[in-house]
């Protein structure tokens, strides 16, 4: 496996940055148009195409399991009775000596 020469890569990156710095305005314009192009593509894909597509609405009728619903009602009534029965019962005051 050949060894990667990092010094050469660093030199080339440094030289590239130096060229960009010498031609700042041109670099700015090139980067600006690249960013504008990429953002235009993103807007087209996620904004324009989605708005113009027809949405298919699938309706599904709700079905209730009567047996399960009746079990729930029975359980709910039992819980309600237990809750209401606590008002009638009197408890001793644990802090009274």
FILO-480064 format. One record per atom (N, C-alpha, C, O, CB): residue number from 1; atom name; x, y, z. Coordinates in pm, whole numbers, always signed. Glycine has a CB too. Layout:
// FILO-480064
- voro, pavo, px, py, pz
- NUM, CA, X, Y, Z;
...
// end
This chain:
// FILO-480064
- voro, pavo, px, py, pz
- 1, N, +84, -117, +0;
- 1, CA, +0, +0, +0;
- 1, C, +89, +124, +0;
- 1, O, +174, +141, +88;
- 1, CB, -96, -1, +122;
- 2, N, +70, +212, -99;
- 2, CA, +158, +329, -108;
- 2, C, +129, +429, +4;
- 2, O, +15, +446, +48;
- 2, CB, +143, +398, -245;
- 3, N, +232, +492, +47;
- 3, CA, +221, +591, +155;
- 3, C, +172, +724, +96;
- 3, O, +220, +769, -8;
- 3, CB, +358, +610, +227;
- 4, N, +78, +784, +164;
- 4, CA, +23, +912, +118;
- 4, C, +119, +1023, +159;
- 4, O, +161, +1033, +274;
- 4, CB, -120, +937, +176;
- 5, N, +152, +1106, +62;
- 5, CA, +246, +1215, +87;
- 5, C, +165, +1339, +128;
- 5, O, +113, +1411, +44;
- 5, CB, +335, +1244, -39;
- 6, N, +157, +1361, +258;
- 6, CA, +76, +1471, +311;
- 6, C, +138, +1606, +283;
- 6, O, +67, +1705, +270;
- 6, CB, +56, +1453, +459;
- 7, N, +270, +1612, +273;
- 7, CA, +336, +1741, +248;
- 7, C, +297, +1796, +111;
- 7, O, +274, +1916, +96;
- 7, CB, +489, +1727, +258;
- 8, N, +289, +1707, +11;
- 8, CA, +250, +1751, -123;
- 8, C, +105, +1798, -124;
- 8, O, +72, +1899, -186;
- 8, CB, +269, +1637, -224;
- 9, N, +19, +1723, -54;
- 9, CA, -123, +1760, -49;
- 9, C, -141, +1894, +22;
- 9, O, -218, +1978, -23;
- 9, CB, -206, +1650, +23;
- 10, N, -69, +1913, +133;
- 10, CA, -77, +2039, +206;
- 10, C, -29, +2155, +119;
- 10, O, -87, +2264, +121;
- 10, CB, +5, +2032, +335;
- 11, N, +78, +2132, +44;
- 11, CA, +132, +2235, -44;
- 11, C, +30, +2275, -151;
- 11, O, +10, +2394, -178;
- 11, CB, +262, +2187, -111;
- 12, N, -35, +2174, -210;
- 12, CA, -133, +2203, -316;
- 12, C, -255, +2275, -260;
- 12, O, -307, +2366, -324;
- 12, CB, -176, +2073, -385;
- 13, N, -301, +2235, -141;
- 13, CA, -415, +2303, -78;
- 13, C, -377, +2447, -44;
- 13, O, -456, +2539, -66;
- 13, CB, -461, +2227, +50;
- 14, N, -257, +2467, +8;
- 14, CA, -210, +2602, +40;
- 14, C, -203, +2688, -85;
- 14, O, -244, +2804, -84;
- 14, CB, -73, +2597, +109;
- 15, N, -151, +2631, -194;
- 15, CA, -141, +2705, -321;
- 15, C, -280, +2739, -374;
- 15, O, -301, +2848, -426;
- 15, CB, -62, +2622, -426;
- 16, N, -374, +2646, -362;
- 16, CA, -511, +2671, -408;
- 16, C, -574, +2785, -328;
- 16, O, -640, +2872, -385;
- 16, CB, -597, +2542, -396;
- 17, N, -554, +2783, -197;
- 17, CA, -609, +2891, -113;
- 17, C, -544, +3024, -147;
- 17, O, -610, +3128, -143;
- 17, CB, -589, +2859, +35;
- 18, N, -418, +3020, -180;
- 18, CA, -347, +3142, -217;
- 18, C, -404, +3201, -347;
- 18, O, -422, +3322, -359;
- 18, CB, -197, +3113, -232;
- 19, N, -431, +3114, -443;
- 19, CA, -490, +3159, -570;
- 19, C, -629, +3217, -547;
- 19, O, -665, +3319, -606;
- 19, CB, -497, +3042, -671;
- 20, N, -707, +3151, -462;
- 20, CA, -841, +3203, -430;
- 20, C, -831, +3341, -364;
- 20, O, -913, +3428, -391;
- 20, CB, -916, +3106, -338;
- 21, N, -733, +3359, -278;
- 21, CA, -716, +3487, -209;
- 21, C, -673, +3596, -306;
- 21, O, -713, +3711, -291;
- 21, CB, -613, +3473, -95;
- 22, N, -593, +3562, -405;
- 22, CA, -549, +3662, -503;
- 22, C, -664, +3706, -592;
- 22, O, -668, +3821, -636;
- 22, CB, -435, +3605, -589;
- 23, N, -756, +3615, -619;
- 23, CA, -872, +3646, -705;
- 23, C, -1000, +3640, -621;
- 23, O, -1089, +3559, -646;
- 23, CB, -880, +3547, -826;
- 24, N, -1007, +3725, -522;
- 24, CA, -1116, +3721, -424;
- 24, C, -1252, +3745, -489;
- 24, O, -1346, +3670, -463;
- 24, CB, -1092, +3824, -316;
- 25, N, -1264, +3846, -570;
- 25, CA, -1394, +3879, -628;
- 25, C, -1444, +3768, -720;
- 25, O, -1562, +3732, -716;
- 25, CB, -1386, +4011, -706;
- 26, N, -1355, +3712, -802;
- 26, CA, -1395, +3603, -892;
- 26, C, -1432, +3480, -809;
- 26, O, -1529, +3411, -841;
- 26, CB, -1281, +3570, -992;
- 27, N, -1356, +3453, -704;
- 27, CA, -1387, +3340, -617;
- 27, C, -1523, +3358, -553;
- 27, O, -1602, +3264, -545;
- 27, CB, -1278, +3323, -509;
- 28, N, -1551, +3480, -507;
- 28, CA, -1680, +3510, -446;
- 28, C, -1793, +3485, -546;
- 28, O, -1894, +3423, -511;
- 28, CB, -1684, +3655, -396;
- 29, N, -1777, +3533, -668;
- 29, CA, -1883, +3515, -768;
- 29, C, -1904, +3368, -800;
- 29, O, -2018, +3322, -811;
- 29, CB, -1848, +3591, -896;
- 30, N, -1796, +3294, -815;
- 30, CA, -1808, +3151, -847;
- 30, C, -1879, +3078, -734;
- 30, O, -1973, +3002, -758;
- 30, CB, -1669, +3088, -873;
- 31, N, -1835, +3100, -609;
- 31, CA, -1900, +3035, -495;
- 31, C, -2045, +3079, -479;
- 31, O, -2131, +2998, -444;
- 31, CB, -1822, +3064, -368;
- 32, N, -2072, +3207, -504;
- 32, CA, -2208, +3258, -494;
- 32, C, -2300, +3187, -593;
- 32, O, -2411, +3146, -557;
- 32, CB, -2211, +3410, -518;
- 33, N, -2256, +3172, -717;
- 33, CA, -2340, +3107, -817;
- 33, C, -2353, +2957, -793;
- 33, O, -2458, +2899, -822;
- 33, CB, -2284, +3132, -956;
- 34, N, -2250, +2894, -739;
- 34, CA, -2261, +2752, -703;
- 34, C, -2365, +2734, -593;
- 34, O, -2451, +2646, -602;
- 34, CB, -2124, +2696, -658;
- 35, N, -2358, +2818, -490;
- 35, CA, -2455, +2810, -380;
- 35, C, -2595, +2842, -430;
- 35, O, -2691, +2777, -389;
- 35, CB, -2416, +2905, -266;
- 36, N, -2608, +2941, -517;
- 36, CA, -2738, +2977, -573;
- 36, C, -2795, +2862, -654;
- 36, O, -2915, +2835, -647;
- 36, CB, -2726, +3103, -661;
- 37, N, -2713, +2795, -731;
- 37, CA, -2756, +2681, -812;
- 37, C, -2802, +2565, -724;
- 37, O, -2908, +2507, -748;
- 37, CB, -2644, +2635, -904;
- 38, N, -2723, +2533, -622;
- 38, CA, -2759, +2422, -532;
- 38, C, -2887, +2453, -456;
- 38, O, -2973, +2366, -441;
- 38, CB, -2645, +2393, -434;
- 39, N, -2901, +2576, -406;
- 39, CA, -3023, +2611, -333;
- 39, C, -3144, +2614, -427;
- 39, O, -3255, +2582, -384;
- 39, CB, -3007, +2748, -265;
- 40, N, -3124, +2650, -552;
- 40, CA, -3233, +2644, -649;
- 40, C, -3279, +2502, -674;
- 40, O, -3399, +2476, -686;
- 40, CB, -3190, +2708, -780;
- 41, N, -3185, +2410, -683;
- 41, CA, -3220, +2269, -700;
- 41, C, -3297, +2217, -580;
- 41, O, -3398, +2148, -595;
- 41, CB, -3094, +2184, -723;
- 42, N, -3249, +2251, -460;
- 42, CA, -3319, +2207, -338;
- 42, C, -3459, +2264, -332;
- 42, O, -3553, +2192, -297;
- 42, CB, -3240, +2250, -212;
- 43, N, -3476, +2392, -365;
- 43, CA, -3610, +2452, -366;
- 43, C, -3699, +2384, -469;
- 43, O, -3816, +2357, -442;
- 43, CB, -3601, +2603, -395;
- 44, N, -3645, +2357, -586;
- 44, CA, -3724, +2293, -691;
- 44, C, -3773, +2155, -648;
- 44, O, -3888, +2120, -670;
- 44, CB, -3642, +2282, -820;
- 45, N, -3684, +2078, -586;
- 45, CA, -3721, +1941, -545;
- 45, C, -3819, +1943, -429;
- 45, O, -3921, +1874, -434;
- 45, CB, -3596, +1862, -507;
- 46, N, -3789, +2020, -323;
- 46, CA, -3867, +2013, -201;
- 46, C, -3977, +2117, -191;
- 46, O, -4063, +2106, -103;
- 46, CB, -3776, +2026, -83;
- 47, N, -3977, +2217, -276;
- 47, CA, -4079, +2321, -270;
- 47, C, -4173, +2317, -389;
- 47, O, -4294, +2302, -372;
- 47, CB, -4015, +2455, -261;
- 48, N, -4119, +2331, -508;
- 48, CA, -4202, +2345, -628;
- 48, C, -4267, +2213, -669;
- 48, O, -4387, +2211, -696;
- 48, CB, -4118, +2397, -742;
- 49, N, -4192, +2104, -673;
- 49, CA, -4248, +1976, -718;
- 49, C, -4355, +1925, -622;
- 49, O, -4456, +1869, -667;
- 49, CB, -4138, +1873, -732;
- 50, N, -4335, +1942, -493;
- 50, CA, -4431, +1891, -395;
- 50, C, -4562, +1969, -401;
- 50, O, -4669, +1910, -387;
- 50, CB, -4373, +1898, -254;
- 51, N, -4555, +2100, -422;
- 51, CA, -4677, +2182, -429;
- 51, C, -4760, +2145, -552;
- 51, O, -4882, +2147, -545;
- 51, CB, -4641, +2331, -431;
- 52, N, -4696, +2112, -661;
- 52, CA, -4768, +2085, -786;
- 52, C, -4814, +1940, -800;
- 52, O, -4881, +1907, -897;
- 52, CB, -4681, +2120, -902;
- 53, N, -4780, +1854, -706;
- 53, CA, -4824, +1715, -713;
- 53, C, -4964, +1703, -654;
- 53, O, -5000, +1773, -559;
- 53, CB, -4726, +1622, -639;
- 54, N, -5043, +1614, -712;
- 54, CA, -5175, +1588, -656;
- 54, C, -5162, +1487, -543;
- 54, O, -5092, +1387, -554;
- 54, CB, -5272, +1535, -766;
- 55, N, -5230, +1516, -436;
- 55, CA, -5222, +1432, -319;
- 55, C, -5335, +1330, -324;
- 55, O, -5451, +1366, -343;
- 55, CB, -5227, +1515, -189;
- 56, N, -5300, +1204, -307;
- 56, CA, -5400, +1099, -303;
- 56, C, -5442, +1079, -158;
- 56, O, -5361, +1044, -73;
- 56, CB, -5347, +967, -364;
- 57, N, -5570, +1102, -132;
- 57, CA, -5621, +1086, +3;
- 57, C, -5689, +951, +12;
- 57, O, -5783, +921, -62;
- 57, CB, -5719, +1202, +40;
- 58, N, -5641, +871, +104;
- 58, CA, -5700, +739, +123;
- 58, C, -5785, +746, +250;
- 58, O, -5735, +774, +359;
- 58, CB, -5590, +628, +133;
- 59, N, -5913, +718, +232;
- 59, CA, -6001, +720, +349;
- 59, C, -6021, +577, +396;
- 59, O, -6044, +486, +317;
- 59, CB, -6137, +786, +315;
- 60, N, -6012, +560, +524;
- 60, CA, -6032, +430, +584;
- 60, C, -6140, +444, +689;
- 60, O, -6132, +530, +778;
- 60, CB, -5899, +373, +644;
- 61, N, -6238, +361, +679;
- 61, CA, -6349, +369, +772;
- 61, C, -6307, +315, +908;
- 61, O, -6242, +211, +918;
- 61, CB, -6471, +292, +718;
- 62, N, -6345, +387, +1012;
- 62, CA, -6309, +348, +1147;
- 62, C, -6401, +236, +1193;
- 62, O, -6523, +244, +1178;
- 62, CB, -6315, +468, +1245;
- 63, N, -6341, +132, +1248;
- 63, CA, -6418, +20, +1299;
- 63, C, -6390, +5, +1448;
- 63, O, -6275, +12, +1492;
- 63, CB, -6385, -112, +1222;
- 64, N, -6495, -16, +1524;
- 64, CA, -6482, -32, +1668;
- 64, C, -6514, -176, +1704;
- 64, O, -6615, -232, +1661;
- 64, CB, -6575, +67, +1743;
- 65, N, -6427, -233, +1785;
- 65, CA, -6449, -367, +1834;
- 65, C, -6548, -357, +1950;
- 65, O, -6513, -310, +2058;
- 65, CB, -6314, -436, +1878;
- 66, N, -6673, -400, +1927;
- 66, CA, -6779, -384, +2027;
- 66, C, -6748, -458, +2156;
- 66, O, -6776, -408, +2265;
- 66, CB, -6912, -431, +1971;
- 67, N, -6693, -576, +2145;
- 67, CA, -6663, -655, +2266;
- 67, C, -6558, -585, +2353;
- 67, O, -6574, -575, +2475;
- 67, CB, -6614, -797, +2227;
- 68, N, -6454, -538, +2289;
- 68, CA, -6349, -468, +2362;
- 68, C, -6401, -337, +2421;
- 68, O, -6364, -300, +2532;
- 68, CB, -6230, -442, +2270;
- 69, N, -6485, -267, +2347;
- 69, CA, -6542, -141, +2395;
- 69, C, -6630, -166, +2518;
- 69, O, -6626, -89, +2613;
- 69, CB, -6623, -73, +2283;
- 70, N, -6709, -271, +2515;
- 70, CA, -6795, -302, +2630;
- 70, C, -6712, -341, +2753;
- 70, O, -6747, -304, +2865;
- 70, CB, -6892, -417, +2595;
- 71, N, -6602, -413, +2732;
- 71, CA, -6513, -445, +2844;
- 71, C, -6454, -318, +2904;
- 71, O, -6443, -305, +3026;
- 71, CB, -6400, -539, +2797;
- 72, N, -6417, -226, +2818;
- 72, CA, -6363, -100, +2866;
- 72, C, -6467, -24, +2947;
- 72, O, -6436, +31, +3053;
- 72, CB, -6314, -14, +2749;
- 73, N, -6591, -19, +2898;
- 73, CA, -6696, +52, +2971;
- 73, C, -6721, -9, +3107;
- 73, O, -6740, +64, +3205;
- 73, CB, -6825, +52, +2891;
- 74, N, -6721, -141, +3117;
- 74, CA, -6741, -208, +3246;
- 74, C, -6627, -173, +3342;
- 74, O, -6651, -141, +3459;
- 74, CB, -6750, -360, +3227;
- 75, N, -6506, -179, +3293;
- 75, CA, -6391, -147, +3376;
- 75, C, -6396, +0, +3421;
- 75, O, -6365, +31, +3536;
- 75, CB, -6260, -174, +3299;
- 76, N, -6436, +89, +3330;
- 76, CA, -6446, +232, +3361;
- 76, C, -6552, +256, +3469;
- 76, O, -6530, +335, +3561;
- 76, CB, -6480, +313, +3234;
- 77, N, -6665, +190, +3458;
- 77, CA, -6771, +206, +3557;
- 77, C, -6724, +156, +3694;
- 77, O, -6753, +220, +3796;
- 77, CB, -6899, +130, +3513;
- 78, N, -6653, +43, +3698;
- 78, CA, -6599, -8, +3824;
- 78, C, -6501, +91, +3886;
- 78, O, -6506, +116, +4007;
- 78, CB, -6530, -144, +3802;
- 79, N, -6415, +146, +3808;
- 79, CA, -6318, +243, +3859;
- 79, C, -6388, +368, +3911;
- 79, O, -6348, +424, +4013;
- 79, CB, -6217, +280, +3750;
- 80, N, -6491, +410, +3840;
- 80, CA, -6565, +529, +3881;
- 80, C, -6636, +504, +4014;
- 80, O, -6638, +592, +4100;
- 80, CB, -6668, +569, +3773;
- 81, N, -6692, +385, +4031;
- 81, CA, -6760, +351, +4156;
- 81, C, -6660, +350, +4272;
- 81, O, -6690, +402, +4380;
- 81, CB, -6829, +213, +4144;
- 82, N, -6542, +293, +4252;
- 82, CA, -6441, +289, +4356;
- 82, C, -6397, +431, +4392;
- 82, O, -6378, +463, +4509;
- 82, CB, -6320, +204, +4311;
- 83, N, -6380, +512, +4292;
- 83, CA, -6338, +651, +4316;
- 83, C, -6443, +728, +4394;
- 83, O, -6410, +801, +4488;
- 83, CB, -6310, +722, +4183;
- 84, N, -6569, +711, +4357;
- 84, CA, -6678, +782, +4426;
- 84, C, -6702, +727, +4566;
- 84, O, -6750, +800, +4653;
- 84, CB, -6806, +773, +4344;
- 85, N, -6670, +602, +4590;
- 85, CA, -6694, +544, +4722;
- 85, C, -6594, +596, +4825;
- 85, O, -6619, +585, +4945;
- 85, CB, -6687, +392, +4715;
- 86, N, -6484, +650, +4782;
- 86, CA, -6386, +701, +4877;
- 86, C, -6434, +827, +4947;
- 86, O, -6386, +859, +5055;
- 86, CB, -6255, +729, +4807;
- 87, N, -6528, +900, +4888;
- 87, CA, -6581, +1020, +4951;
- 87, C, -6665, +986, +5073;
- 87, O, -6670, +1063, +5169;
- 87, CB, -6665, +1100, +4852;
- 88, N, -6730, +872, +5072;
- 88, CA, -6820, +833, +5180;
- 88, C, -6741, +783, +5301;
- 88, O, -6778, +810, +5415;
- 88, CB, -6917, +723, +5132;
- 89, N, -6636, +713, +5276;
- 89, CA, -6559, +652, +5384;
- 89, C, -6480, +760, +5459;
- 89, O, -6420, +847, +5397;
- 89, CB, -6465, +544, +5328;
- 90, N, -6481, +752, +5593;
- 90, CA, -6406, +847, +5676;
- 90, C, -6281, +778, +5729;
- 90, O, -6284, +665, +5776;
- 90, CB, -6494, +900, +5793;
- 91, N, -6173, +851, +5720;
- 91, CA, -6044, +797, +5766;
- 91, C, -6002, +870, +5893;
- 91, O, -6034, +987, +5912;
- 91, CB, -5935, +811, +5655;
- 92, N, -5930, +800, +5979;
- 92, CA, -5878, +861, +6102;
- 92, C, -5764, +954, +6068;
- 92, O, -5690, +933, +5972;
- 92, CB, -5832, +753, +6202;
- 93, N, -5751, +1057, +6148;
- 93, CA, -5643, +1152, +6129;
- 93, C, -5516, +1093, +6189;
- 93, O, -5511, +1072, +6310;
- 93, CB, -5676, +1290, +6194;
- 94, N, -5415, +1065, +6110;
- 94, CA, -5293, +1003, +6161;
- 94, C, -5208, +1101, +6245;
- 94, O, -5119, +1058, +6317;
- 94, CB, -5211, +949, +6045;
- 95, N, -5235, +1232, +6236;
- 95, CA, -5156, +1330, +6308;
- 95, C, -5219, +1372, +6439;
- 95, O, -5162, +1454, +6512;
- 95, CB, -5135, +1450, +6222;
- 96, N, -5334, +1317, +6471;
- 96, CA, -5404, +1351, +6596;
- 96, C, -5356, +1257, +6706;
- 96, O, -5353, +1136, +6685;
- 96, CB, -5560, +1342, +6579;
- 97, N, -5319, +1311, +6821;
- 97, CA, -5270, +1228, +6932;
- 97, C, -5379, +1198, +7029;
- 97, O, -5356, +1129, +7129;
- 97, CB, -5156, +1295, +7004;
// end
